[in-house]
């Protein structure tokens, strides 16, 4: 599995104008190496879940592929 911060960089390159609700979680993901790391009082897992909940407006082939990769990490 790729580091979460690498995935966050790819998302930022592809999703030029992210939904405002997803921005704080995307920024948090850019500091995480894996899903088990804490971010403040939150877990990496919850950050990824919150991002996915706020990323419904991000569409396209890259979005589907990356969202599937993140969902796989949550299993």
Beta strands, then each sheet from edge to edge (+ up, - down):
strand 1: 38-39
strand 2: 42-43
sheet 1: 1+ 2-
end
